[in-house]
Amino acid sequence: MAATDHAVTLLTRVGCHLCDDAKDVMKRISTETGVVWNEVDVDADPELAYEYGDRVPVVLLDGKEHGFWRVEESRLRRDLAR
């Protein structure tokens, strides 16, 4: 499976410095692998805020939680290659 076959979502919130760091990592991974990712503000959805609000940023890979607080870049790259 190619990286581009995966769905990657980064859950963030406004004013979150860890989220800004995570976006930088996601941009780098996207540029190098071609994976398309989207960003969702957890505070715009009460259910997401309840589920993930205390752990942002959160990376969802194919709809499942892959990690939180920091993007584990080497692990994400490995899992995108699967």
C-alpha positions in Angstrom: 0.0 0.0 0.0 1.4 3.4 -0.9 1.3 6.4 1.5 -1.2 8.1 -0.7 -3.7 5.2 -0.1 -4.0 6.2 3.6 -6.3 8.7 5.2 -4.4 11.0 7.6 -6.1 13.6 9.8 -4.4 15.9 12.3 -6.7 17.1 15.1 -5.6 20.5 16.3 -6.9 23.6 18.1 -6.2 27.3 17.7 -3.3 28.6 19.9 -1.7 25.2 20.4 2.1 25.3 19.9 2.4 21.5 19.8 -0.2 21.6 17.0 1.9 24.1 15.1 4.9 21.8 15.5 2.8 18.8 14.3 1.7 20.7 11.2 5.3 21.3 10.3 6.1 17.6 10.5 3.0 16.7 8.6 3.9 19.2 5.8 7.3 17.6 5.6 6.0 14.1 5.4 3.4 15.1 2.8 6.0 16.7 0.6 8.3 13.7 0.8 5.7 10.9 0.5 2.8 12.5 -1.3 0.3 11.6 1.4 -2.6 14.0 1.6 -3.7 15.0 5.1 -6.3 17.2 6.5 -6.6 19.3 9.6 -9.6 19.4 11.9 -10.1 21.8 14.8 -11.4 19.7 17.7 -13.1 22.7 19.2 -15.4 23.0 16.2 -17.0 19.6 17.0 -18.2 18.9 20.6 -17.8 15.1 20.1 -14.2 15.5 18.9 -13.5 18.0 21.7 -14.8 15.5 24.3 -12.9 12.6 22.8 -9.6 14.2 21.9 -9.5 17.7 23.4 -7.0 16.9 26.2 -4.6 15.2 23.9 -4.2 17.5 20.9 -2.5 17.3 18.5 -3.8 13.9 17.6 -2.9 12.0 14.4 -5.6 9.7 13.0 -4.4 7.2 10.5 -7.2 5.5 8.5 -9.7 6.7 11.2 -7.8 5.2 14.1 -5.7 7.1 16.7 -2.1 6.8 15.8 -0.6 9.2 18.3 -1.0 12.3 20.3 0.9 15.4 21.6 3.7 14.8 19.1 3.9 13.3 15.6 6.1 10.2 15.9 7.6 10.8 12.5 9.5 7.6 12.0 6.6 5.5 13.1 4.1 7.4 11.0 6.4 7.0 7.9 6.7 3.3 8.6 3.0 2.8 8.9 2.3 4.9 5.8 4.5 2.5 3.8 2.4 -0.5 4.8 
